[in-house]
């Protein structure tokens, strides 16, 4: 398969247009016309995972985190990130990054985290709005109905249910309103139509997920469930709240998620699993009676996505492309310590 074919499959699953404006997603280096027979999926494009891609003969390294998130003026080989780009190019390997577009996709990063924990997903935590939609109703002579309906659908509208004699009703993206009305007037110049704006309702996509456990369990048991579901890290898993609090309905957000603490307060959940929680926001959240918090390592919270992304490519290309998941731990923390009985202050 060509790299361009693999990119098309990735962008169908993780549309770049859904990435946050500040993000840097897409192809970092590589020739779309090159052949791809092996892909390696990882969370972080680091020297370790680039080495692994080269060692395992991958022509594409698919990473979640961007390599060049902030603007650069060059990628010289004596720069740490530039060195990675040069190594990939020398070994005819491409780098593609799917970041916040993979976070908000369905399924996305938080779906993978929720399923790893054993949750049945019920919806997004912070739902993205559906594209604004209109309903167009038009009355036409029965003899012209088929012609008018074809013109409307060709312009981007979709018929709603069964059409009645002389009354057509279609739904259309609001962004296509002018084009659809122009198509209508071209085949039916009379002004006997109405346009209604549908309410802007939350959609199925967005950041984070809410799900439920099969049975309620104490926070101390749930925290261990999370630890057992994710790869081991120096940080491990820590929880805030009453250890005996029963947990059933859970919110999750892969990656740094303390910006959603206020959203979690309103979500009617018993616990929130995410990464990079800070002391003061977490303390204030618990003091105000919010759901229990379960804090995990950033890398660990997003690692389940690797298998999800790999499976998308396997389904798209079957045996024509071998898709591997990185076995390298790229969590930056390498040493953990706890106070000994004889050390420090009481």
Buried (B, 14 or more C-beta within 10 A) or exposed (E): BEBBBBBEBBBEBBBBEBBEEEBBBBBBBBBBEBEBEBBBBBBBBBBBBBBBBBEBEBBBBBBBBBBBEEEEEEBEEEEEBBBBBBBBBEBEBBBBBBBBBBBBBBBBBBBBBBBBBBBEBEBBBBBBEBEEBBBBBBBBEEEBBEEBBEBBBEBBBEEEEEBEEBEBBBBBBBEBBEBBBEBBEEBBEEEEBEBEEEEEEEBEBBBBBBBBBEEBBBBBEBBBBBBEBBBEBEBBBEBBBEEEBBBBBBBBBBBBBBEBBEBBBEBEBBBBBBBBBEEEBBEEBBEEEBBBBBBBBBBBBBBBBBBBBBBBBBEBBEEEBBBBBBEBBBBEEEEEEEEEEEEEEE
